[in-house]
């Protein structure tokens, strides 16, 4: 057997390895080519976002809020549409109920919509002689003037408890505050001469309507006090109203009173 014939089987055995090696080199080349193209795309995107006018802010429009808040929000912390954030922290401005940011990419403009909290009730802490404006959820968001004397309108709650309420805190849990609002609505609808609406002990979740003429009315804040309308109207119609010392409505759908 010749030397050429002896070496042929070895050559045939080596060729599959060469093919595998070439396949690996081709795979690595494709992988590096893919990474290179990916890098080019990423660099292009970064250049487009940061170094071209395509995403540069042309204007900041603020709707709502005070002039001071508007001026702060119009300041450009950065000039990029995608990464612009409000220059104020909403938690530092409790009088703002909602802050909404919209991006207009066509006009390259930022639109900020502010929604102010609405003044619902004045909450007066008698211990510290401090009053706060409270919104429809019971959230205290700004100071109010300390009021004294008979109420022209049922809008003031006098809190005689020992607690302290700060701006940015809730005066009552949501359900209790909703029932308090119903109490105030009932008093208004019945046109009762309210001297004051007061809370003596917050732990009891009760409120007292002190009338200038007529009985004191005790309400619970644990349930809807709407049934009080019918009770008061019936007592007035019976002629007993002005002779009563108090009307106790602290048990749901029950009325207790004393002449």
Secondary structure, DSSP 4 states (H G I P E B T S, - for coil): --HHHHHHHHHHHHHHHHHHHHHHHHHHHHHHHHHHHHHHHHHHHHHHHHHSGGGB--EEEEESS-HHHHHHHTS-S--BTTT---SS-GGG-TTEEEEEEEEETTTTEEEEEEEEPP--EEEEETTTTEEEEE-TTSBEEEEE----SS-SSS-EEEE-SS----TTSBSS-HHHHHHHHHHHHHHHHTT--EEEEEES-GGGTEEEEEESSS-EEEEESSS--TTHHHHHHHHHHHT-GGG-SEEEEEETTEEEEE-
